[in-house]
Amino acid sequence: MLGRYDLSTIWVFMLDRQEEIIQLAIEHILVVLMSLFFAAIIGVLVGLLVWDRALSRSVAIAAAAIILTIPSMALLAMMIPVFGLGWLPTVIALSMYSLLPIVRNTVVGLREVSPAVMESASGMGMSKLGVLLRIQIPIAWPVILTGVRVSTQLAVGIAAIAAYVAGPGLGAYIFKGLSMLGAVHALNFALVGTILIALIALALDGIFILITRYTTSEGIRA
């Protein structure tokens, strides 16, 4: 069947449904950004709290790693009795899945700052909090943003599964295509959803590359 598929039909399909496709794409981007916002706040705060405590650091990273091993459909299904369907369980699940790269990279970035640099800052009268905010975080910033960037790619892909709980985004097209295999537009639904999710992932990745470039000091970039 794939061998006889005419790719030109996908353009007609997209034009006929362009308003719905645009709406789903916007929803997909919004739910990813909302989830990343919460994951970044929680992940960076956790990283800041545990980076210099060996036991707490190991527990935090291990907990975030365990969450990532839970199958997405299973996690979303478990949330239905508590949070119902739609945006809320999707945002919560994506935020949870996005934690590991952010927590880990925050810890790694802060620990990679040279102790000599921190001792020099302390010797100049800077408080521990001042060293953290003015020395460690700026130096660790590119590493932290890399963690957020990795989480973005995870969230964009996993967000497609959210259609299982009537969540927002392009996953609805993929599920619809799979549910009507053999029908005229089944492959069109699945392809449009998959291709646009990939394009969104690439676009967001490019944005984070620019953010990293323009928010990192020249001395660190060099």
GROMACS elastic network, one bead per residue, 0.5 to 0.9 nm:
[ bonds ]
;  ai    aj funct       b0    kb
    1     4     6  0.54358   500
    1     5     6  0.64721   500
    2     5     6  0.50263   500
    2     6     6  0.86614   500
    2   187     6  0.87822   500
    3     6     6  0.85094   500
    5     8     6  0.89020   500
    5     9     6  0.84652   500
    5   187     6  0.87555   500
    6     9     6  0.58642   500
    6    10     6  0.79099   500
    7    10     6  0.56702   500
    7    11     6  0.77543   500
    8    11     6  0.57400   500
    8    12     6  0.71552   500
    9    12     6  0.52416   500
    9    13     6  0.61230   500
    9    14     6  0.86569   500
    9   188     6  0.79458   500
   10    14     6  0.60883   500
   10    15     6  0.85881   500
   10   185     6  0.89005   500
   10   187     6  0.89561   500
   10   188     6  0.58418   500
   10   189     6  0.88436   500
   10   191     6  0.82878   500
   10   192     6  0.76564   500
   11    14     6  0.50691   500
   11    15     6  0.61405   500
   11    16     6  0.85616   500
   12    15     6  0.51455   500
   12    16     6  0.61611   500
   12    17     6  0.86897   500
   13    16     6  0.52834   500
   13    17     6  0.64173   500
   13    18     6  0.83579   500
   13   185     6  0.80586   500
   13   188     6  0.70375   500
   13   189     6  0.85747   500
   13   192     6  0.89494   500
   14    17     6  0.51799   500
   14    18     6  0.53886   500
   14    21     6  0.73899   500
   14   188     6  0.85514   500
   14   192     6  0.76537   500
   15    18     6  0.50222   500
   15    19     6  0.85086   500
   16    19     6  0.83531   500
   17    20     6  0.55120   500
   17    21     6  0.61087   500
   17    22     6  0.86441   500
   18    21     6  0.50219   500
   18    22     6  0.60085   500
   18    23     6  0.85066   500
   19    22     6  0.52198   500
   19    23     6  0.62003   500
   19    24     6  0.86814   500
   20    23     6  0.50969   500
   20    24     6  0.61789   500
   20    25     6  0.85788   500
   21    24     6  0.51521   500
   21    25     6  0.60871   500
   21    26     6  0.85943   500
   21   170     6  0.77034   500
   21   173     6  0.87980   500
   21   192     6  0.84920   500
   21   193     6  0.85366   500
   22    25     6  0.50627   500
   22    26     6  0.61386   500
   22    27     6  0.85515   500
   23    26     6  0.51779   500
   23    27     6  0.61701   500
   23    28     6  0.85965   500
   23   169     6  0.81437   500
   24    28     6  0.60812   500
   24    29     6  0.86863   500
   24   168     6  0.68650   500
   24   170     6  0.53114   500
   24   171     6  0.86160   500
   24   172     6  0.82145   500
   24   173     6  0.87893   500
   25    29     6  0.62938   500
   25    30     6  0.86130   500
   25   168     6  0.89949   500
   25   169     6  0.59431   500
   25   170     6  0.59941   500
   25   193     6  0.87819   500
   25   196     6  0.74179   500
   25   197     6  0.79049   500
   25   200     6  0.81068   500
   26    29     6  0.51736   500
   26    30     6  0.60868   500
   26    31     6  0.86007   500
   26   169     6  0.74072   500
   27    30     6  0.50731   500
   27    31     6  0.60647   500
   27    32     6  0.85059   500
   27   168     6  0.56109   500
   27   170     6  0.79450   500
   28    31     6  0.54301   500
   28    32     6  0.62870   500
   28    33     6  0.87184   500
   28   156     6  0.75550   500
   28   159     6  0.70936   500
   28   160     6  0.80827   500
   28   168     6  0.61601   500
   28   170     6  0.61810   500
   28   171     6  0.83719   500
   28   197     6  0.81719   500
   28   200     6  0.86150   500
   29    32     6  0.52260   500
   29    33     6  0.61638   500
   29    34     6  0.85986   500
   29   156     6  0.77600   500
   29   169     6  0.76856   500
   29   200     6  0.73896   500
   29   204     6  0.88243   500
   30    33     6  0.51168   500
   30    34     6  0.60102   500
   30    35     6  0.84680   500
   30   168     6  0.89736   500
   30   169     6  0.87140   500
   31    34     6  0.51394   500
   31    35     6  0.60996   500
   31    36     6  0.85504   500
   31    87     6  0.74383   500
   31    90     6  0.75887   500
   31    91     6  0.63119   500
   31    94     6  0.85001   500
   31   155     6  0.89235   500
   31   156     6  0.89051   500
   31   159     6  0.77600   500
   31   168     6  0.71957   500
   31   169     6  0.77328   500
   32    35     6  0.51804   500
   32    36     6  0.61194   500
   32    37     6  0.86035   500
   32    91     6  0.76207   500
   32    94     6  0.73754   500
   32    95     6  0.86403   500
   32   152     6  0.71811   500
   32   155     6  0.59049   500
   32   156     6  0.61339   500
   32   159     6  0.70913   500
   33    36     6  0.50332   500
   33    37     6  0.60857   500
   33    38     6  0.88263   500
   33   152     6  0.80756   500
   33   155     6  0.88457   500
   34    37     6  0.51429   500
   34    38     6  0.66291   500
   34    39     6  0.86761   500
   34    91     6  0.68649   500
   34    95     6  0.83586   500
   35    38     6  0.54265   500
   35    39     6  0.60572   500
   35    40     6  0.84578   500
   35    90     6  0.83361   500
   35    91     6  0.50722   500
   35    92     6  0.70323   500
   35    93     6  0.82715   500
   35    94     6  0.56847   500
   35    96     6  0.84423   500
   35    98     6  0.78550   500
   35   155     6  0.78371   500
   36    40     6  0.57034   500
   36    41     6  0.83851   500
   36    91     6  0.88109   500
   36    94     6  0.77936   500
   36    95     6  0.61697   500
   36    98     6  0.68907   500
   36    99     6  0.87453   500
   36   148     6  0.74815   500
   36   151     6  0.74314   500
   36   152     6  0.68781   500
   36   155     6  0.78499   500
   37    40     6  0.52910   500
   37    41     6  0.63573   500
   37    42     6  0.87531   500
   37    95     6  0.81813   500
   38    41     6  0.52586   500
   38    42     6  0.61988   500
   38    43     6  0.83156   500
   38    91     6  0.87330   500
   38    92     6  0.87845   500
   38    95     6  0.62776   500
   39    42     6  0.52174   500
   39    43     6  0.55942   500
   39    44     6  0.81783   500
   39    94     6  0.82652   500
   39    96     6  0.69022   500
   39    97     6  0.84945   500
   39    98     6  0.59917   500
   39    99     6  0.55733   500
   39   102     6  0.76946   500
   39   148     6  0.86413   500
   39   151     6  0.87484   500
   40    43     6  0.50637   500
   40    44     6  0.57467   500
   40    45     6  0.81633   500
   40    95     6  0.84685   500
   40    98     6  0.81779   500
   40    99     6  0.73930   500
   40   102     6  0.65560   500
   40   103     6  0.84731   500
   40   148     6  0.68742   500
   41    44     6  0.55723   500
   41    45     6  0.60946   500
   41    46     6  0.85556   500
   42    45     6  0.52606   500
   42    46     6  0.60697   500
   42    47     6  0.85379   500
   42    99     6  0.76485   500
   42   102     6  0.88888   500
   42   103     6  0.83581   500
   43    46     6  0.51921   500
   43    47     6  0.61057   500
   43    48     6  0.86144   500
   43    98     6  0.84744   500
   43    99     6  0.54796   500
   43   100     6  0.76104   500
   43   101     6  0.84466   500
   43   102     6  0.53489   500
   43   104     6  0.84175   500
   43   106     6  0.77702   500
   44    48     6  0.60641   500
   44    49     6  0.85902   500
   44    99     6  0.89371   500
   44   102     6  0.64759   500
   44   103     6  0.59564   500
   44   105     6  0.88113   500
   44   106     6  0.60063   500
   44   107     6  0.85019   500
   44   144     6  0.79347   500
   45    48     6  0.50543   500
   45    49     6  0.62322   500
   45    50     6  0.87828   500
   45   103     6  0.82761   500
   45   106     6  0.88443   500
   46    49     6  0.51203   500
   46    50     6  0.62454   500
   46    51     6  0.83088   500
   46    57     6  0.87698   500
   46    60     6  0.74993   500
   46   103     6  0.65190   500
   46   106     6  0.85926   500
   46   107     6  0.88000   500
   47    50     6  0.53875   500
   47    51     6  0.55449   500
   47    57     6  0.77186   500
   47    60     6  0.82455   500
   47    61     6  0.89891   500
   47   102     6  0.79886   500
   47   103     6  0.50702   500
   47   104     6  0.71788   500
   47   105     6  0.81283   500
   47   106     6  0.52316   500
   47   107     6  0.51229   500
   47   108     6  0.88296   500
   47   110     6  0.84619   500
   48    51     6  0.58244   500
   48    52     6  0.84180   500
   48   103     6  0.87054   500
   48   106     6  0.71545   500
   48   107     6  0.71311   500
   48   110     6  0.79952   500
   48   132     6  0.87020   500
   49    52     6  0.77878   500
   49    53     6  0.81067   500
   49    56     6  0.85258   500
   49    57     6  0.84965   500
   50    53     6  0.51280   500
   50    54     6  0.74719   500
   50    55     6  0.83245   500
   50    56     6  0.55054   500
   50    58     6  0.85952   500
   50    60     6  0.76676   500
   50   107     6  0.74350   500
   51    54     6  0.74800   500
   51    56     6  0.81379   500
   51    57     6  0.58742   500
   51   106     6  0.77430   500
   51   108     6  0.77234   500
   51   110     6  0.67722   500
   51   111     6  0.67032   500
   52    56     6  0.86049   500
   52    57     6  0.74511   500
   52   107     6  0.82106   500
   52   110     6  0.86055   500
   52   111     6  0.74380   500
   53    56     6  0.54934   500
   53    57     6  0.57480   500
   53    58     6  0.85117   500
   54    57     6  0.51183   500
   54    58     6  0.61984   500
   54    59     6  0.86978   500
   55    58     6  0.52382   500
   55    59     6  0.62374   500
   55    60     6  0.86357   500
   56    59     6  0.51159   500
   56    60     6  0.60536   500
   56    61     6  0.85945   500
   57    60     6  0.52567   500
   57    61     6  0.62283   500
   57    62     6  0.84548   500
   57   104     6  0.88840   500
   57   107     6  0.77784   500
   58    61     6  0.53557   500
   58    62     6  0.59360   500
   58    63     6  0.84585   500
   59    62     6  0.51078   500
   59    63     6  0.59730   500
   59    64     6  0.85776   500
   60    63     6  0.52185   500
   60    64     6  0.62837   500
   60    65     6  0.86067   500
   60   100     6  0.88140   500
   60   103     6  0.77696   500
   60   104     6  0.87635   500
   61    64     6  0.51811   500
   61    65     6  0.60938   500
   61    66     6  0.86388   500
   61    99     6  0.89473   500
   61   100     6  0.65295   500
   61   103     6  0.67254   500
   61   104     6  0.62778   500
   62    66     6  0.61282   500
   62    67     6  0.87187   500
   62   100     6  0.85737   500
   63    66     6  0.51362   500
   63    67     6  0.64285   500
   63    68     6  0.88693   500
   63   100     6  0.84212   500
   64    67     6  0.52402   500
   64    68     6  0.65572   500
   64    96     6  0.76444   500
   64    97     6  0.77483   500
   64    98     6  0.86303   500
   64    99     6  0.60073   500
   64   101     6  0.86424   500
   64   103     6  0.78805   500
   64   104     6  0.88877   500
   65    68     6  0.51497   500
   65    69     6  0.66433   500
   65    97     6  0.86888   500
   65    99     6  0.84443   500
   65   100     6  0.58525   500
   65   101     6  0.89909   500
   66    69     6  0.52274   500
   66    70     6  0.69580   500
   67    70     6  0.55565   500
   67    71     6  0.89138   500
   67    96     6  0.68225   500
   67    97     6  0.64360   500
   67    99     6  0.86840   500
   67   100     6  0.83699   500
   68    71     6  0.78067   500
   68    72     6  0.84973   500
   68    96     6  0.77672   500
   68    97     6  0.53517   500
   68    98     6  0.81703   500
   68    99     6  0.85339   500
   68   100     6  0.74594   500
   69    72     6  0.86217   500
   69    97     6  0.88973   500
   70    73     6  0.86124   500
   70    74     6  0.70934   500
   70    75     6  0.65556   500
   70    97     6  0.89611   500
   71    74     6  0.53033   500
   71    75     6  0.63107   500
   71    76     6  0.87330   500
   72    75     6  0.51494   500
   72    76     6  0.61272   500
   72    77     6  0.84814   500
   72    93     6  0.78188   500
   72    97     6  0.86451   500
   72   158     6  0.71480   500
   72   161     6  0.70726   500
   72   162     6  0.84124   500
   73    76     6  0.51502   500
   73    77     6  0.60045   500
   73    78     6  0.86014   500
   73   161     6  0.67210   500
   73   162     6  0.78821   500
   73   164     6  0.71651   500
   73   165     6  0.87124   500
   74    77     6  0.50729   500
   74    78     6  0.62185   500
   74    79     6  0.87566   500
   75    78     6  0.51787   500
   75    79     6  0.64528   500
   75    93     6  0.71327   500
   76    79     6  0.51673   500
   76    80     6  0.66758   500
   76    89     6  0.66149   500
   76    90     6  0.73100   500
   76    93     6  0.67368   500
   76   161     6  0.86480   500
   76   162     6  0.73328   500
   76   164     6  0.77439   500
   76   165     6  0.67441   500
   77    80     6  0.54471   500
   77    81     6  0.81106   500
   77   164     6  0.81256   500
   77   165     6  0.72200   500
   78    81     6  0.67845   500
   78    82     6  0.78882   500
   79    82     6  0.53891   500
   79    83     6  0.56183   500
   79    84     6  0.68765   500
   79    85     6  0.84125   500
   79    89     6  0.61546   500
   79    93     6  0.85068   500
   80    83     6  0.53757   500
   80    85     6  0.60150   500
   80    89     6  0.72690   500
   80   165     6  0.73501   500
   81    84     6  0.58099   500
   81    85     6  0.88796   500
   82    89     6  0.87489   500
   83    86     6  0.87199   500
   83    88     6  0.65655   500
   83    89     6  0.58075   500
   84    88     6  0.77668   500
   84    89     6  0.70016   500
   84   165     6  0.80558   500
   85    88     6  0.72265   500
   85    89     6  0.65480   500
   85    90     6  0.82559   500
   85   164     6  0.89558   500
   85   165     6  0.51560   500
   85   166     6  0.57367   500
   85   167     6  0.67410   500
   86    89     6  0.64764   500
   86    90     6  0.66347   500
   86   162     6  0.80593   500
   86   163     6  0.82912   500
   86   165     6  0.61046   500
   86   168     6  0.66302   500
   87    90     6  0.51423   500
   87    91     6  0.60590   500
   87    92     6  0.86048   500
   87   162     6  0.86608   500
   87   165     6  0.88565   500
   87   166     6  0.80820   500
   87   167     6  0.54210   500
   87   168     6  0.63591   500
   88    91     6  0.53020   500
   88    92     6  0.62206   500
   88    93     6  0.85868   500
   88   167     6  0.83132   500
   89    92     6  0.51140   500
   89    93     6  0.59653   500
   89    94     6  0.84547   500
   89   162     6  0.83435   500
   89   165     6  0.78413   500
   89   167     6  0.78651   500
   90    93     6  0.52489   500
   90    94     6  0.60621   500
   90    95     6  0.84308   500
   90   159     6  0.72308   500
   90   161     6  0.89707   500
   90   162     6  0.57900   500
   90   163     6  0.88510   500
   90   165     6  0.78083   500
   90   166     6  0.89236   500
   90   167     6  0.60117   500
   90   168     6  0.79328   500
   91    94     6  0.52417   500
   91    95     6  0.59617   500
   91    96     6  0.85523   500
   91   159     6  0.88101   500
   92    95     6  0.51764   500
   92    96     6  0.62507   500
   92    97     6  0.87615   500
   93    96     6  0.51638   500
   93    97     6  0.62645   500
   93    98     6  0.86373   500
   93   159     6  0.89360   500
   93   162     6  0.88149   500
   94    97     6  0.50847   500
   94    98     6  0.60639   500
   94    99     6  0.88186   500
   94   154     6  0.84360   500
   94   155     6  0.57392   500
   94   156     6  0.88639   500
   94   158     6  0.71459   500
   94   159     6  0.69310   500
   95    98     6  0.51375   500
   95    99     6  0.65194   500
   95   155     6  0.80064   500
   96    99     6  0.55517   500
   96   100     6  0.82593   500
   97   100     6  0.70547   500
   97   151     6  0.78305   500
   97   154     6  0.75860   500
   97   155     6  0.72703   500
   97   158     6  0.84964   500
   98   101     6  0.66816   500
   98   102     6  0.70946   500
   98   148     6  0.79229   500
   98   150     6  0.83118   500
   98   152     6  0.73747   500
   98   154     6  0.68311   500
   98   155     6  0.64920   500
   99   102     6  0.54001   500
   99   103     6  0.59671   500
   99   104     6  0.83901   500
   99   147     6  0.89771   500
   99   148     6  0.87718   500
   99   151     6  0.73463   500
  100   103     6  0.53099   500
  100   104     6  0.59056   500
  100   105     6  0.83342   500
  100   147     6  0.82728   500
  100   151     6  0.79235   500
  101   104     6  0.52270   500
  101   105     6  0.58525   500
  101   106     6  0.83256   500
  101   144     6  0.86203   500
  101   146     6  0.82570   500
  101   148     6  0.68128   500
  101   149     6  0.86337   500
  101   150     6  0.64926   500
  101   151     6  0.60417   500
  102   105     6  0.53045   500
  102   106     6  0.59754   500
  102   107     6  0.85443   500
  102   144     6  0.64131   500
  102   145     6  0.79521   500
  102   146     6  0.80830   500
  102   148     6  0.55142   500
  102   149     6  0.87165   500
  102   150     6  0.82029   500
  102   151     6  0.70380   500
  103   106     6  0.52358   500
  103   107     6  0.62534   500
  103   108     6  0.86401   500
  103   144     6  0.83750   500
  103   147     6  0.77813   500
  104   107     6  0.52169   500
  104   108     6  0.61054   500
  104   109     6  0.85061   500
  104   144     6  0.85527   500
  104   147     6  0.75004   500
  105   109     6  0.57723   500
  105   110     6  0.83642   500
  105   140     6  0.86188   500
  105   143     6  0.58300   500
  105   144     6  0.51926   500
  105   145     6  0.81732   500
  105   146     6  0.73509   500
  105   147     6  0.53062   500
  105   148     6  0.85277   500
  106   109     6  0.51828   500
  106   110     6  0.61558   500
  106   111     6  0.85245   500
  106   137     6  0.87507   500
  106   140     6  0.72258   500
  106   141     6  0.82299   500
  106   143     6  0.69625   500
  106   145     6  0.86466   500
  106   147     6  0.75564   500
  107   110     6  0.53589   500
  107   111     6  0.60981   500
  107   112     6  0.85940   500
  107   140     6  0.89334   500
  107   144     6  0.84682   500
  108   111     6  0.51814   500
  108   112     6  0.60956   500
  108   140     6  0.80580   500
  108   143     6  0.76112   500
  108   144     6  0.83866   500
  109   112     6  0.52954   500
  109   113     6  0.69547   500
  109   136     6  0.80884   500
  109   137     6  0.79739   500
  109   139     6  0.75379   500
  109   141     6  0.72555   500
  109   142     6  0.80309   500
  109   143     6  0.53953   500
  109   144     6  0.64483   500
  110   113     6  0.57039   500
  110   132     6  0.84690   500
  110   136     6  0.58079   500
  110   137     6  0.67506   500
  110   139     6  0.78236   500
  110   140     6  0.54863   500
  110   141     6  0.87798   500
  110   143     6  0.88422   500
  110   144     6  0.88825   500
  111   114     6  0.78720   500
  111   115     6  0.87557   500
  111   136     6  0.85772   500
  111   140     6  0.84632   500
  112   115     6  0.85878   500
  112   136     6  0.88487   500
  112   139     6  0.87538   500
  112   140     6  0.75557   500
  113   116     6  0.85997   500
  113   117     6  0.73343   500
  113   118     6  0.76779   500
  113   135     6  0.84068   500
  113   136     6  0.61765   500
  113   139     6  0.68376   500
  113   140     6  0.71477   500
  114   117     6  0.53244   500
  114   118     6  0.67033   500
  114   119     6  0.88087   500
  114   136     6  0.89786   500
  115   118     6  0.50856   500
  115   119     6  0.60396   500
  115   120     6  0.85224   500
  116   119     6  0.50381   500
  116   120     6  0.60939   500
  116   121     6  0.86261   500
  117   120     6  0.51530   500
  117   121     6  0.63214   500
  117   122     6  0.87143   500
  117   135     6  0.81296   500
  118   121     6  0.50748   500
  118   122     6  0.61677   500
  118   123     6  0.85094   500
  118   128     6  0.88961   500
  118   131     6  0.64666   500
  118   132     6  0.86025   500
  118   135     6  0.72979   500
  118   136     6  0.78139   500
  119   122     6  0.50034   500
  119   123     6  0.59883   500
  119   124     6  0.86339   500
  120   124     6  0.63686   500
  121   124     6  0.51917   500
  121   125     6  0.68833   500
  121   126     6  0.56896   500
  121   127     6  0.83637   500
  121   130     6  0.87123   500
  121   131     6  0.64329   500
  121   135     6  0.78995   500
  122   125     6  0.52621   500
  122   127     6  0.63492   500
  122   128     6  0.72130   500
  122   130     6  0.87612   500
  122   131     6  0.70346   500
  123   126     6  0.71007   500
  126   129     6  0.80623   500
  126   130     6  0.56819   500
  126   131     6  0.61980   500
  127   131     6  0.61467   500
  127   132     6  0.85788   500
  128   131     6  0.51274   500
  128   132     6  0.62941   500
  128   133     6  0.87541   500
  129   132     6  0.50348   500
  129   133     6  0.61528   500
  129   134     6  0.83840   500
  130   133     6  0.51861   500
  130   134     6  0.56622   500
  130   135     6  0.75486   500
  131   134     6  0.54139   500
  131   135     6  0.50719   500
  131   136     6  0.63456   500
  131   137     6  0.85957   500
  132   135     6  0.57059   500
  132   137     6  0.59997   500
  132   138     6  0.87344   500
  133   136     6  0.63234   500
  133   137     6  0.55558   500
  133   138     6  0.73926   500
  134   137     6  0.66110   500
  134   138     6  0.64894   500
  134   139     6  0.88111   500
  135   138     6  0.57933   500
  135   139     6  0.63372   500
  135   140     6  0.86536   500
  136   139     6  0.52638   500
  136   140     6  0.59184   500
  136   141     6  0.82994   500
  137   141     6  0.56149   500
  137   144     6  0.86856   500
  138   141     6  0.50384   500
  138   142     6  0.81079   500
  138   216     6  0.75351   500
  138   217     6  0.78959   500
  138   220     6  0.86843   500
  139   142     6  0.73326   500
  139   143     6  0.84680   500
  139   216     6  0.83610   500
  139   217     6  0.85599   500
  139   220     6  0.67644   500
  140   143     6  0.54631   500
  140   144     6  0.62285   500
  140   145     6  0.87566   500
  141   144     6  0.50653   500
  141   145     6  0.61217   500
  141   146     6  0.85609   500
  141   212     6  0.82112   500
  141   215     6  0.84054   500
  141   216     6  0.69952   500
  142   145     6  0.51329   500
  142   146     6  0.61729   500
  142   147     6  0.87944   500
  142   212     6  0.61016   500
  142   213     6  0.84365   500
  142   215     6  0.84505   500
  142   216     6  0.65530   500
  142   220     6  0.86449   500
  142   221     6  0.87147   500
  143   146     6  0.50236   500
  143   147     6  0.65094   500
  143   148     6  0.89166   500
  144   147     6  0.51570   500
  144   148     6  0.65369   500
  144   149     6  0.87092   500
  145   149     6  0.60388   500
  145   150     6  0.86064   500
  145   208     6  0.76327   500
  145   209     6  0.89105   500
  145   211     6  0.84852   500
  145   212     6  0.65697   500
  146   150     6  0.62201   500
  146   151     6  0.85670   500
  146   208     6  0.82264   500
  146   209     6  0.86406   500
  146   212     6  0.80718   500
  147   150     6  0.51638   500
  147   151     6  0.62042   500
  147   152     6  0.86097   500
  148   152     6  0.61222   500
  148   153     6  0.88741   500
  148   208     6  0.84305   500
  149   152     6  0.50489   500
  149   153     6  0.66843   500
  149   154     6  0.89201   500
  149   204     6  0.82383   500
  149   205     6  0.64462   500
  149   208     6  0.61936   500
  149   209     6  0.81987   500
  150   153     6  0.53411   500
  150   154     6  0.64910   500
  150   155     6  0.87631   500
  150   205     6  0.84893   500
  151   154     6  0.50023   500
  151   155     6  0.60363   500
  151   156     6  0.85594   500
  152   155     6  0.50966   500
  152   156     6  0.61106   500
  152   157     6  0.87048   500
  152   201     6  0.75794   500
  152   204     6  0.74603   500
  152   205     6  0.75705   500
  153   156     6  0.52525   500
  153   157     6  0.64616   500
  153   158     6  0.86962   500
  153   201     6  0.58459   500
  153   202     6  0.84318   500
  153   204     6  0.81287   500
  153   205     6  0.74030   500
  154   157     6  0.54522   500
  154   158     6  0.61131   500
  154   159     6  0.84085   500
  154   201     6  0.89981   500
  155   158     6  0.51279   500
  155   159     6  0.57150   500
  155   160     6  0.87809   500
  156   159     6  0.53335   500
  156   160     6  0.71883   500
  156   197     6  0.68730   500
  156   198     6  0.82923   500
  156   200     6  0.75511   500
  156   201     6  0.61003   500
  157   160     6  0.57863   500
  157   161     6  0.78178   500
  157   197     6  0.71172   500
  157   198     6  0.81070   500
  157   201     6  0.79068   500
  158   161     6  0.54911   500
  158   162     6  0.72058   500
  159   162     6  0.52098   500
  159   163     6  0.78655   500
  159   167     6  0.81796   500
  159   168     6  0.81032   500
  159   169     6  0.71534   500
  159   170     6  0.82678   500
  159   171     6  0.70224   500
  160   163     6  0.62511   500
  160   164     6  0.85743   500
  160   167     6  0.85632   500
  160   168     6  0.84724   500
  160   169     6  0.66840   500
  160   170     6  0.61402   500
  160   172     6  0.73611   500
  160   174     6  0.77192   500
  160   175     6  0.86762   500
  160   193     6  0.84776   500
  160   194     6  0.86945   500
  160   197     6  0.79495   500
  161   164     6  0.58568   500
  161   165     6  0.82140   500
  161   167     6  0.82878   500
  161   171     6  0.60127   500
  161   172     6  0.85034   500
  161   175     6  0.84283   500
  162   165     6  0.55904   500
  162   166     6  0.65816   500
  162   168     6  0.69431   500
  162   169     6  0.78312   500
  162   171     6  0.67236   500
  162   172     6  0.82187   500
  163   168     6  0.65917   500
  163   169     6  0.73149   500
  163   170     6  0.79898   500
  163   171     6  0.52395   500
  163   172     6  0.50640   500
  163   173     6  0.86190   500
  163   174     6  0.86190   500
  163   175     6  0.70447   500
  164   167     6  0.69588   500
  164   171     6  0.83307   500
  164   172     6  0.81328   500
  164   175     6  0.78864   500
  166   172     6  0.78184   500
  167   171     6  0.82510   500
  167   172     6  0.79992   500
  168   171     6  0.76498   500
  168   172     6  0.75378   500
  169   172     6  0.64305   500
  169   173     6  0.84318   500
  169   193     6  0.88709   500
  170   173     6  0.55306   500
  170   174     6  0.69629   500
  170   192     6  0.84020   500
  170   193     6  0.51437   500
  170   194     6  0.78178   500
  170   196     6  0.76904   500
  170   197     6  0.69345   500
  171   174     6  0.50338   500
  171   175     6  0.61466   500
  171   176     6  0.83705   500
  171   190     6  0.87019   500
  171   193     6  0.63254   500
  171   194     6  0.80253   500
  171   197     6  0.84558   500
  172   175     6  0.52700   500
  172   176     6  0.59681   500
  172   177     6  0.85386   500
  172   189     6  0.88206   500
  172   193     6  0.77555   500
  173   177     6  0.60461   500
  173   178     6  0.85810   500
  173   188     6  0.88075   500
  173   189     6  0.50618   500
  173   190     6  0.58607   500
  173   191     6  0.84835   500
  173   192     6  0.73470   500
  173   193     6  0.52935   500
  173   194     6  0.84300   500
  174   177     6  0.51595   500
  174   178     6  0.62376   500
  174   179     6  0.86084   500
  174   186     6  0.88410   500
  174   187     6  0.88733   500
  174   189     6  0.59963   500
  174   191     6  0.74018   500
  174   192     6  0.79046   500
  174   193     6  0.53899   500
  174   194     6  0.67951   500
  175   178     6  0.51070   500
  175   179     6  0.60539   500
  175   180     6  0.87202   500
  175   189     6  0.83634   500
  175   190     6  0.72678   500
  175   193     6  0.89981   500
  176   179     6  0.51206   500
  176   180     6  0.63863   500
  176   181     6  0.88454   500
  176   186     6  0.73328   500
  176   189     6  0.66817   500
  176   190     6  0.73213   500
  177   180     6  0.54130   500
  177   181     6  0.63257   500
  177   183     6  0.86067   500
  177   185     6  0.73323   500
  177   187     6  0.59582   500
  177   188     6  0.72110   500
  177   191     6  0.83296   500
  177   193     6  0.89470   500
  178   181     6  0.54710   500
  178   186     6  0.67031   500
  178   187     6  0.79657   500
  178   189     6  0.83365   500
  178   190     6  0.67833   500
  179   186     6  0.79034   500
  180   183     6  0.56468   500
  180   184     6  0.87028   500
  180   185     6  0.82343   500
  180   186     6  0.55447   500
  180   187     6  0.88527   500
  181   184     6  0.84752   500
  181   185     6  0.85618   500
  181   186     6  0.53683   500
  181   187     6  0.73984   500
  182   185     6  0.83524   500
  182   186     6  0.65681   500
  182   187     6  0.83763   500
  183   186     6  0.53696   500
  183   187     6  0.82518   500
  184   187     6  0.77422   500
  184   188     6  0.83314   500
  185   188     6  0.50195   500
  185   189     6  0.62175   500
  185   190     6  0.87363   500
  186   189     6  0.54027   500
  186   190     6  0.64858   500
  186   191     6  0.87128   500
  187   190     6  0.51399   500
  187   191     6  0.59209   500
  187   192     6  0.84117   500
  188   191     6  0.51663   500
  188   192     6  0.59358   500
  188   193     6  0.84353   500
  189   192     6  0.54301   500
  189   193     6  0.62398   500
  189   194     6  0.86124   500
  190   193     6  0.53476   500
  190   194     6  0.61137   500
  190   195     6  0.85626   500
  191   194     6  0.50974   500
  191   195     6  0.58569   500
  191   196     6  0.83231   500
  192   195     6  0.53182   500
  192   196     6  0.59986   500
  192   197     6  0.84306   500
  193   196     6  0.54737   500
  193   197     6  0.61619   500
  193   198     6  0.87264   500
  194   197     6  0.52573   500
  194   198     6  0.63317   500
  194   199     6  0.87778   500
  195   198     6  0.51553   500
  195   199     6  0.62661   500
  195   200     6  0.86980   500
  196   200     6  0.60761   500
  196   201     6  0.85294   500
  197   200     6  0.50816   500
  197   201     6  0.62060   500
  197   202     6  0.87108   500
  198   201     6  0.50890   500
  198   202     6  0.63140   500
  198   203     6  0.86767   500
  199   202     6  0.50869   500
  199   203     6  0.60902   500
  199   204     6  0.85986   500
  200   203     6  0.50406   500
  200   204     6  0.60853   500
  200   205     6  0.84118   500
  201   204     6  0.53280   500
  201   205     6  0.60698   500
  201   206     6  0.86366   500
  202   205     6  0.50661   500
  202   206     6  0.62003   500
  202   207     6  0.87005   500
  203   206     6  0.51572   500
  203   207     6  0.63235   500
  203   208     6  0.88168   500
  204   208     6  0.62810   500
  204   209     6  0.86636   500
  205   208     6  0.51907   500
  205   209     6  0.63012   500
  205   210     6  0.88268   500
  206   209     6  0.50631   500
  206   210     6  0.64298   500
  206   211     6  0.87005   500
  207   210     6  0.51784   500
  207   211     6  0.61806   500
  207   212     6  0.86291   500
  208   212     6  0.59906   500
  208   213     6  0.84122   500
  209   212     6  0.51850   500
  209   213     6  0.61888   500
  209   214     6  0.87605   500
  210   214     6  0.61376   500
  210   215     6  0.84208   500
  211   214     6  0.53455   500
  211   215     6  0.58777   500
  211   216     6  0.82808   500
  212   215     6  0.54006   500
  212   216     6  0.59173   500
  213   216     6  0.57145   500
  213   217     6  0.84241   500
  213   218     6  0.89737   500
  213   221     6  0.77891   500
  214   217     6  0.77582   500
  214   218     6  0.89425   500
  216   219     6  0.83620   500
  216   220     6  0.67058   500
  216   221     6  0.65144   500
  217   220     6  0.55066   500
  217   221     6  0.63308   500
  217   222     6  0.86816   500
  218   222     6  0.59785   500
  219   222     6  0.52088   500
